[in-house]
């Protein structure tokens, strides 16, 4: 009987593989057609683009500051300010550094007022840096209060994607492919990067809001929060010019440097995450997509209307990060996301509408409740059966499980950020290359590509299951 069952299983596996092989030409054809549709839609939206511009005068001014900061003897945060804008010059007077007060706090507020500002910002940062959901909401709240802070909106949407990646690790598919010993370090990797970026950037955003309340630039307080001196002239310039583009690009550069040695090059994450076969498969399985929902019809999510299947109106813009390990690639990726998010009116308006209307939970049901559900309707399906047909569920198929973050992972106690400023003389030479032209992605409409990516992950689960190596440690 055992021999019969083994032969039967082998025949079933061969039959299943033959079915998939014969279906691959059609699948490839659908993928190519989807890519063409995505490029065509991207091209059509780009015609109405409002390209973001990096003002060359502003960039040259920042480059001059950064160069002065890295000269010998310019180690202290106040010393480089004086060197970059010598006392008595028009630039110094315009920047507000025209007296000896430039080397300390502005003179017209009592010292305890600054202590109170620093204490409040530290306290609020710690409170909101609890998990991905609290961080993502904090970014959103800042942007709604200060829409000139483009980076806050970009960070909000990227942070949503970070949360979705975290919950994927406990969702429908990845636990069937990877044991907890592989998934937990990946969560820690994502959480650590999330935590470090928020801990560095959020105080900067709050300090700008405090500057508005007091009616004066408080960027000299940035060292109190461990922020790189790279950002001080950037915020001082933003206070004078109110140009969000150099500020946003500089924040992108800064935050990727913040996590470079502390996370990306850290030996633990190199061994447990970045050097693993799973992480190497991310490009193949398109698990490194960043998607921005820019068109949803809430009514279509809940029921079929006019013969359309629920969710048929979902539209996603986004990009795929090919090499997370490359600092340059991550910075350029962030810049392209920014150019798309704020330079394409249809994407900008749709994403803003989504961010205002739908709070982040970490579940992919936030944007695609026709495909995903934050709660299971029953125990995990064993064996797993194919559920997807493009960006739709097959008839009678249960939604894919995508838990809320609070149901997937407990809050973590974070170790303090490793000390040190990444901005050195050698870094200063390289950083100006990132302040070039903001290029619009050639193709960013990726609704069909996203559906194809989901199908590939489902196929990996089915294949692993059929060859007897799937792991179902739920």
NUDRENNU-963047 format. One record per residue (C-alpha): x, y, z; residue in one letter; residue number from 1. Coordinates in Angstrom, 3 decimals, always signed. Layout:
% NUDRENNU-963047
- X Y Z A NUM
...
***
This chain:
% NUDRENNU-963047
- +0.000 +0.000 +0.000 X 1
- +2.829 +2.406 +0.852 X 2
- +4.426 +1.766 -2.553 X 3
- +1.103 +2.463 -4.241 X 4
- +0.706 +5.749 -2.335 X 5
- +4.232 +6.859 -3.249 X 6
- +3.632 +6.104 -6.926 X 7
- +0.296 +7.907 -6.731 X 8
- +1.936 +10.951 -5.145 X 9
- +4.676 +11.014 -7.774 X 10
- +2.064 +10.818 -10.537 X 11
- +0.039 +13.606 -8.932 X 12
- +3.133 +15.827 -8.649 X 13
- +4.127 +15.115 -12.271 X 14
- +0.574 +15.870 -13.419 X 15
- +0.492 +19.109 -11.430 X 16
- +3.862 +20.168 -12.841 X 17
- +2.718 +19.352 -16.393 X 18
- -0.404 +21.447 -15.885 X 19
- +1.711 +24.373 -14.721 X 20
- +4.273 +23.984 -17.492 X 21
- +1.567 +23.981 -20.150 X 22
- +0.081 +27.077 -18.517 X 23
- +3.352 +29.003 -18.395 X 24
- +3.194 +30.372 -21.964 X 25
- -0.146 +31.931 -21.164 X 26
- +1.171 +33.244 -17.849 X 27
- +4.224 +34.774 -19.533 X 28
- +1.973 +36.285 -22.164 X 29
- -0.218 +37.846 -19.461 X 30
- +2.878 +39.170 -17.697 X 31
- +4.257 +40.774 -20.857 X 32
- +0.850 +42.270 -21.610 X 33
- +0.634 +43.548 -18.049 X 34
- +4.100 +45.143 -18.309 X 35
- +3.085 +46.833 -21.535 X 36
- -0.118 +48.135 -19.951 X 37
- +1.860 +49.386 -16.965 X 38
- +4.377 +51.225 -19.132 X 39
- +1.583 +52.697 -21.251 X 40
- -0.288 +53.903 -18.161 X 41
- +2.934 +55.310 -16.693 X 42
- +3.649 +57.159 -19.924 X 43
- +0.126 +58.608 -20.013 X 44
- +0.364 +59.842 -16.413 X 45
- +3.854 +61.240 -17.001 X 46
- +2.442 +63.555 -19.672 X 47
- +0.700 +65.461 -16.895 X 48
- +3.757 +65.361 -14.616 X 49
- +4.868 +68.323 -12.541 X 50
- +8.572 +67.435 -12.203 X 51
- +10.306 +68.273 -8.961 X 52
- +13.329 +70.541 -9.317 X 53
- +16.436 +70.695 -7.189 X 54
- +17.354 +74.372 -7.189 X 55
- +21.031 +74.544 -8.150 X 56
- +21.671 +77.662 -6.059 X 57
- +20.330 +75.901 -2.984 X 58
- +22.439 +72.823 -3.720 X 59
- +25.614 +74.856 -4.183 X 60
- +24.948 +76.648 -0.907 X 61
- +24.608 +73.341 +0.916 X 62
- +27.716 +71.957 -0.736 X 63
- +29.677 +74.970 +0.507 X 64
- +28.422 +74.419 +4.063 X 65
- +29.227 +70.697 +3.978 X 66
- +32.711 +71.351 +2.630 X 67
- +33.452 +73.843 +5.395 X 68
- +32.099 +71.455 +8.025 X 69
- +34.656 +68.785 +7.167 X 70
- +37.698 +71.066 +7.245 X 71
- +40.226 +70.423 +10.044 X 72
- +39.135 +72.085 +13.267 X 73
- +35.448 +72.129 +12.371 X 74
- +34.379 +69.228 +14.588 X 75
- +31.933 +71.041 +16.853 X 76
- +28.406 +71.698 +15.563 X 77
- +28.688 +75.424 +16.251 X 78
- +32.196 +75.900 +14.845 X 79
- +31.318 +74.783 +11.347 X 80
- +28.309 +77.124 +11.307 X 81
- +30.545 +80.084 +11.953 X 82
- +33.052 +78.913 +9.333 X 83
- +30.366 +78.293 +6.738 X 84
- +28.802 +81.710 +7.223 X 85
- +31.543 +84.037 +8.569 X 86
- +30.297 +86.756 +10.900 X 87
- +29.443 +90.031 +9.187 X 88
- +28.804 +88.540 +5.741 X 89
- +25.385 +88.895 +4.024 X 90
- +24.999 +85.100 +4.077 X 91
- +25.546 +85.028 +7.824 X 92
- +23.076 +87.839 +8.450 X 93
- +20.471 +86.219 +6.210 X 94
- +20.880 +82.927 +8.028 X 95
- +20.653 +84.636 +11.420 X 96
- +24.249 +83.860 +12.439 X 97
- +25.357 +87.482 +12.575 X 98
- +26.389 +87.667 +16.229 X 99
- +28.168 +85.706 +18.914 X 100
- +24.800 +84.148 +19.729 X 101
- +25.323 +82.002 +16.629 X 102
- +27.566 +79.796 +18.754 X 103
- +24.789 +78.941 +21.235 X 104
- +21.083 +79.224 +21.778 X 105
- +19.256 +82.204 +20.236 X 106
- +19.323 +84.943 +22.871 X 107
- +15.628 +85.821 +23.177 X 108
- +14.302 +82.735 +24.976 X 109
- +15.211 +81.564 +28.466 X 110
- +17.402 +78.491 +28.656 X 111
- +14.734 +76.432 +30.406 X 112
- +12.468 +76.915 +27.364 X 113
- +14.985 +75.020 +25.233 X 114
- +15.298 +72.322 +27.862 X 115
- +11.514 +71.935 +27.784 X 116
- +11.490 +71.684 +23.970 X 117
- +14.199 +69.013 +23.999 X 118
- +12.501 +67.029 +26.766 X 119
- +9.100 +67.117 +25.057 X 120
- +10.497 +66.025 +21.677 X 121
- +12.473 +63.161 +23.223 X 122
- +9.415 +62.022 +25.161 X 123
- +7.108 +62.199 +22.146 X 124
- +9.621 +60.369 +19.941 X 125
- +9.951 +57.541 +22.445 X 126
- +6.154 +57.269 +22.771 X 127
- +5.560 +57.004 +19.029 X 128
- +8.572 +54.762 +18.348 X 129
- +6.802 +51.765 +19.884 X 130
- +6.069 +49.834 +16.697 X 131
- +5.520 +50.227 +12.971 X 132
- +1.870 +51.246 +13.361 X 133
- +2.571 +54.053 +15.837 X 134
- +5.458 +55.340 +13.707 X 135
- +3.453 +55.289 +10.501 X 136
- +0.607 +57.222 +12.098 X 137
- +3.048 +59.745 +13.600 X 138
- +4.491 +60.499 +10.145 X 139
- +0.989 +60.940 +8.765 X 140
- -0.032 +63.298 +11.570 X 141
- +3.020 +65.504 +10.994 X 142
- +2.318 +65.716 +7.274 X 143
- -1.331 +66.631 +7.833 X 144
- -0.181 +69.445 +10.114 X 145
- +2.736 +70.518 +7.885 X 146
- +2.151 +69.567 +4.223 X 147
- +5.345 +71.407 +3.263 X 148
- +7.241 +68.491 +4.847 X 149
- +7.132 +66.198 +1.820 X 150
- +9.432 +63.674 +3.476 X 151
- +6.848 +62.968 +6.190 X 152
- +4.347 +61.781 +3.560 X 153
- +6.971 +59.737 +1.714 X 154
- +8.054 +58.182 +5.029 X 155
- +4.434 +57.430 +5.915 X 156
- +3.874 +55.455 +2.707 X 157
- +7.234 +53.635 +2.836 X 158
- +6.551 +52.815 +6.482 X 159
- +3.197 +51.299 +5.473 X 160
- +5.102 +48.998 +3.138 X 161
- +7.494 +48.129 +5.956 X 162
- +4.535 +47.099 +8.102 X 163
- +3.068 +44.971 +5.309 X 164
- +6.420 +43.214 +4.909 X 165
- +6.528 +42.561 +8.656 X 166
- +3.078 +40.972 +8.747 X 167
- +3.774 +38.944 +5.577 X 168
- +6.258 +37.027 +7.721 X 169
- +3.327 +35.755 +9.814 X 170
- +0.745 +35.727 +7.027 X 171
- -0.645 +33.147 +4.636 X 172
- +2.412 +32.189 +2.629 X 173
- +5.817 +32.804 +4.192 X 174
- +5.266 +30.564 +7.254 X 175
- +4.708 +27.725 +4.770 X 176
- +8.122 +28.423 +3.211 X 177
- +10.240 +29.465 +6.198 X 178
- +10.556 +28.429 +9.812 X 179
- +10.323 +30.964 +12.611 X 180
- +14.124 +30.807 +12.933 X 181
- +14.325 +32.506 +9.516 X 182
- +11.326 +34.807 +9.821 X 183
- +12.106 +36.288 +13.215 X 184
- +15.562 +37.704 +12.280 X 185
- +13.988 +39.224 +9.162 X 186
- +11.385 +40.942 +11.343 X 187
- +14.140 +42.176 +13.660 X 188
- +16.015 +43.532 +10.635 X 189
- +12.966 +45.455 +9.404 X 190
- +12.063 +46.630 +12.902 X 191
- +15.585 +47.861 +13.679 X 192
- +15.795 +49.880 +10.464 X 193
- +12.287 +51.269 +11.076 X 194
- +13.149 +52.186 +14.665 X 195
- +16.460 +53.872 +13.848 X 196
- +15.073 +55.993 +11.031 X 197
- +12.137 +57.168 +13.120 X 198
- +14.335 +57.907 +16.117 X 199
- +16.563 +60.069 +13.942 X 200
- +14.027 +61.783 +11.675 X 201
- +10.979 +62.346 +13.874 X 202
- +12.769 +64.747 +16.277 X 203
- +13.811 +66.776 +13.236 X 204
- +10.192 +67.098 +12.133 X 205
- +9.021 +68.045 +15.619 X 206
- +11.826 +70.586 +16.003 X 207
- +10.650 +72.267 +12.801 X 208
- +7.138 +72.468 +14.259 X 209
- +8.600 +73.985 +17.433 X 210
- +10.442 +76.511 +15.262 X 211
- +7.131 +77.516 +13.752 X 212
- +5.545 +77.979 +17.175 X 213
- +8.415 +80.123 +18.431 X 214
- +8.855 +81.966 +15.144 X 215
- +12.586 +81.263 +14.890 X 216
- +14.900 +78.587 +13.485 X 217
- +15.766 +76.093 +16.220 X 218
- +17.921 +73.822 +14.067 X 219
- +20.899 +74.428 +16.385 X 220
- +19.162 +72.115 +18.842 X 221
- +19.525 +69.135 +16.490 X 222
- +22.725 +67.829 +18.184 X 223
- +20.643 +67.264 +21.340 X 224
- +18.900 +64.440 +19.465 X 225
- +22.019 +62.854 +18.003 X 226
- +21.174 +64.058 +14.481 X 227
- +24.072 +64.147 +12.031 X 228
- +25.569 +67.574 +11.486 X 229
- +24.871 +66.934 +7.801 X 230
- +21.265 +68.000 +8.433 X 231
- +21.833 +71.247 +10.308 X 232
- +22.522 +73.537 +7.319 X 233
- +19.715 +71.780 +5.427 X 234
- +17.102 +72.715 +8.024 X 235
- +18.548 +76.225 +8.366 X 236
- +18.197 +76.657 +4.607 X 237
- +14.669 +75.250 +4.616 X 238
- +13.686 +77.764 +7.273 X 239
- +14.813 +80.573 +4.980 X 240
- +13.767 +79.220 +1.583 X 241
- +10.861 +76.882 +2.421 X 242
- +11.818 +74.713 -0.557 X 243
- +10.812 +71.121 +0.296 X 244
- +12.848 +69.428 -2.434 X 245
- +16.433 +69.872 -1.110 X 246
- +15.166 +69.059 +2.381 X 247
- +13.444 +65.846 +1.252 X 248
- +16.393 +64.610 -0.796 X 249
- +18.789 +65.387 +2.058 X 250
- +16.580 +63.475 +4.510 X 251
- +16.554 +60.507 +2.124 X 252
- +20.360 +60.610 +1.990 X 253
- +20.701 +61.024 +5.749 X 254
- +18.307 +58.283 +6.829 X 255
- +19.859 +55.689 +4.517 X 256
- +23.260 +56.522 +5.959 X 257
- +21.793 +56.197 +9.466 X 258
- +20.971 +52.513 +8.869 X 259
- +23.948 +51.650 +6.638 X 260
- +26.456 +50.562 +9.313 X 261
- +23.969 +50.023 +12.126 X 262
- +21.758 +47.587 +10.168 X 263
- +22.766 +46.832 +6.570 X 264
- +26.446 +46.216 +7.321 X 265
- +25.883 +44.849 +10.826 X 266
- +27.422 +41.343 +11.090 X 267
- +24.306 +39.831 +12.697 X 268
- +21.949 +40.994 +9.934 X 269
- +24.508 +40.154 +7.277 X 270
- +24.589 +36.565 +8.520 X 271
- +20.953 +36.044 +9.499 X 272
- +19.143 +38.076 +6.831 X 273
- +21.048 +39.681 +3.973 X 274
- +23.233 +36.647 +3.359 X 275
- +20.416 +34.094 +3.388 X 276
- +18.889 +32.309 +0.433 X 277
- +15.480 +33.776 +1.309 X 278
- +16.718 +37.361 +1.059 X 279
- +18.455 +36.513 -2.211 X 280
- +15.114 +35.275 -3.548 X 281
- +13.364 +38.564 -2.795 X 282
- +14.006 +39.919 -6.277 X 283
- +12.819 +36.690 -7.880 X 284
- +9.624 +36.638 -5.816 X 285
- +9.217 +40.453 -5.957 X 286
- +8.994 +40.660 -2.194 X 287
- +10.957 +43.909 -2.330 X 288
- +8.203 +45.886 -4.012 X 289
- +7.125 +49.246 -2.594 X 290
- +3.555 +49.966 -3.648 X 291
- +1.419 +53.075 -3.245 X 292
- -2.349 +52.559 -3.659 X 293
- -3.561 +55.517 -5.714 X 294
- -6.997 +54.379 -6.806 X 295
- -9.515 +52.396 -4.789 X 296
- -13.285 +52.226 -4.895 X 297
- -14.385 +51.341 -1.340 X 298
- -17.809 +50.215 -2.556 X 299
- -16.194 +47.799 -5.014 X 300
- -14.271 +46.227 -2.147 X 301
- -17.408 +45.097 -0.384 X 302
- -19.566 +43.759 -3.148 X 303
- -19.801 +43.240 -6.863 X 304
- -21.348 +46.164 -8.658 X 305
- -22.425 +46.252 -12.274 X 306
- -20.880 +42.840 -12.876 X 307
- -17.415 +43.856 -11.689 X 308
- -15.573 +41.694 -9.202 X 309
- -14.751 +43.310 -5.906 X 310
- -11.435 +45.126 -5.972 X 311
- -11.313 +45.518 -9.731 X 312
- -10.665 +49.241 -9.295 X 313
- -7.481 +48.809 -7.267 X 314
- -4.526 +50.632 -8.836 X 315
- -0.986 +50.585 -7.498 X 316
- +2.016 +52.730 -8.299 X 317
- +5.451 +51.744 -7.142 X 318
- +8.921 +50.411 -7.794 X 319
- +11.055 +47.350 -7.075 X 320
- +14.285 +47.740 -5.091 X 321
- +16.747 +45.378 -6.723 X 322
- +19.620 +45.612 -4.231 X 323
- +18.853 +46.532 -0.625 X 324
- +22.504 +46.071 +0.261 X 325
- +23.581 +48.999 -1.942 X 326
- +23.517 +52.396 -0.212 X 327
- +23.536 +54.204 -3.548 X 328
- +20.668 +52.068 -4.853 X 329
- +18.543 +52.744 -1.759 X 330
- +19.090 +56.498 -2.012 X 331
- +18.278 +56.625 -5.719 X 332
- +15.255 +54.389 -5.084 X 333
- +13.974 +56.839 -2.461 X 334
- +14.476 +59.750 -4.823 X 335
- +12.531 +58.009 -7.611 X 336
- +9.698 +57.230 -5.201 X 337
- +9.647 +60.897 -4.193 X 338
- +9.653 +62.094 -7.801 X 339
- +6.732 +59.772 -8.560 X 340
- +4.737 +60.513 -5.407 X 341
- +4.855 +64.286 -5.665 X 342
- +5.491 +64.749 -9.378 X 343
- +2.632 +62.706 -10.867 X 344
- -0.669 +64.451 -10.050 X 345
- -2.837 +61.335 -10.341 X 346
- -0.556 +59.372 -8.021 X 347
- -0.129 +62.259 -5.581 X 348
- -3.848 +62.953 -5.257 X 349
- -4.795 +59.275 -5.043 X 350
- -2.156 +58.402 -2.450 X 351
- -3.035 +61.438 -0.346 X 352
- -6.692 +60.405 -0.438 X 353
- -5.769 +56.857 +0.621 X 354
- -3.533 +58.103 +3.460 X 355
- -6.233 +60.435 +4.790 X 356
- -9.063 +57.900 +4.632 X 357
- -7.469 +54.600 +5.702 X 358
- -5.448 +54.192 +8.849 X 359
- -2.511 +51.819 +8.822 X 360
- -2.889 +48.496 +10.639 X 361
- -0.076 +46.514 +8.996 X 362
- -2.529 +44.210 +7.220 X 363
- -2.600 +44.260 +3.429 X 364
- -6.375 +44.304 +3.778 X 365
- -5.892 +48.059 +4.336 X 366
- -5.699 +48.494 +0.563 X 367
- -6.914 +45.163 -0.829 X 368
- -9.666 +43.698 +1.385 X 369
- -10.974 +41.778 -1.640 X 370
- -7.782 +39.670 -1.500 X 371
- -6.641 +39.768 +2.118 X 372
- -8.300 +39.451 +5.514 X 373
- -6.820 +40.411 +8.914 X 374
- -8.540 +37.457 +10.608 X 375
- -8.760 +33.824 +9.603 X 376
- -12.207 +32.398 +8.979 X 377
- -10.939 +28.962 +10.054 X 378
- -7.732 +27.023 +10.737 X 379
- -4.913 +27.294 +8.148 X 380
- -5.773 +25.388 +4.994 X 381
- -3.809 +22.151 +4.738 X 382
- -2.836 +21.347 +2.130 X 383
- -2.818 +24.828 +0.656 X 384
- -4.899 +25.118 -2.519 X 385
- -4.457 +27.728 -5.225 X 386
- -6.616 +30.788 -4.575 X 387
- -5.466 +33.524 -6.932 X 388
- -6.471 +34.345 -10.457 X 389
- -4.500 +37.486 -11.246 X 390
- -5.613 +40.148 -8.759 X 391
- -8.779 +38.264 -7.954 X 392
- -9.662 +35.295 -5.790 X 393
- -10.875 +32.137 -7.461 X 394
- -14.576 +31.326 -6.950 X 395
- -15.301 +30.228 -3.367 X 396
- -11.681 +30.835 -2.315 X 397
- -11.040 +32.222 +1.163 X 398
- -9.178 +35.546 +1.417 X 399
- -5.457 +35.335 +2.087 X 400
- -4.512 +35.812 +5.718 X 401
- -2.728 +39.115 +6.338 X 402
- -2.715 +39.877 +10.070 X 403
- -2.619 +43.248 +11.727 X 404
- +0.822 +44.100 +13.081 X 405
- -0.357 +43.946 +16.690 X 406
- -1.569 +40.366 +16.097 X 407
- +1.590 +39.316 +14.249 X 408
- +4.454 +40.594 +16.414 X 409
- +4.836 +41.896 +19.974 X 410
- +6.401 +45.280 +20.628 X 411
- +10.180 +45.075 +21.006 X 412
- +12.556 +46.666 +23.476 X 413
- +15.134 +48.416 +21.325 X 414
- +18.812 +48.832 +22.138 X 415
- +20.057 +52.434 +21.908 X 416
- +21.372 +53.558 +18.549 X 417
- +25.091 +53.016 +18.133 X 418
- +26.890 +56.371 +18.594 X 419
- +28.726 +58.214 +15.850 X 420
- +28.128 +60.572 +12.960 X 421
- +28.298 +59.075 +9.478 X 422
- +29.129 +62.468 +7.951 X 423
- +32.902 +62.533 +7.497 X 424
- +35.215 +64.187 +4.992 X 425
- +35.085 +61.145 +2.715 X 426
- +31.274 +61.028 +2.955 X 427
- +31.062 +64.709 +2.072 X 428
- +32.814 +64.046 -1.235 X 429
- +30.333 +61.330 -2.178 X 430
- +27.121 +62.867 -0.900 X 431
- +26.911 +65.710 -3.410 X 432
- +26.449 +63.162 -6.207 X 433
- +23.007 +62.396 -4.768 X 434
- +21.850 +65.974 -5.191 X 435
- +21.638 +65.829 -8.946 X 436
- +18.549 +65.708 -11.104 X 437
- +15.395 +64.079 -9.745 X 438
- +14.515 +61.563 -12.432 X 439
- +11.003 +60.313 -12.985 X 440
- +10.762 +56.493 -13.224 X 441
- +10.046 +55.301 -16.759 X 442
- +7.498 +52.780 -15.506 X 443
- +5.763 +52.971 -12.150 X 444
- +2.180 +51.761 -12.726 X 445
- +2.562 +48.257 -11.399 X 446
- -0.918 +46.929 -10.673 X 447
- -0.518 +44.003 -13.073 X 448
- +3.081 +43.373 -12.058 X 449
- +2.013 +43.291 -8.419 X 450
- -0.594 +40.637 -9.236 X 451
- +2.029 +38.604 -11.088 X 452
- +4.343 +38.886 -8.097 X 453
- +1.653 +37.530 -5.778 X 454
- +1.123 +34.625 -8.168 X 455
- +4.850 +33.809 -8.075 X 456
- +4.864 +33.619 -4.288 X 457
- +1.768 +31.422 -4.317 X 458
- +3.456 +29.220 -6.916 X 459
- +6.501 +28.896 -4.633 X 460
- +4.241 +27.725 -1.806 X 461
- +2.491 +25.177 -4.015 X 462
- +5.796 +23.898 -5.417 X 463
- +7.389 +23.557 -1.969 X 464
- +4.298 +21.760 -0.740 X 465
- +4.330 +19.318 -3.625 X 466
- +7.950 +18.337 -3.177 X 467
- +7.407 +17.845 +0.527 X 468
- +9.496 +20.625 +1.993 X 469
- +6.838 +23.159 +2.933 X 470
- +6.945 +24.200 +6.547 X 471
- +3.695 +25.031 +8.309 X 472
- +4.819 +26.286 +11.708 X 473
- +1.942 +28.671 +12.375 X 474
***
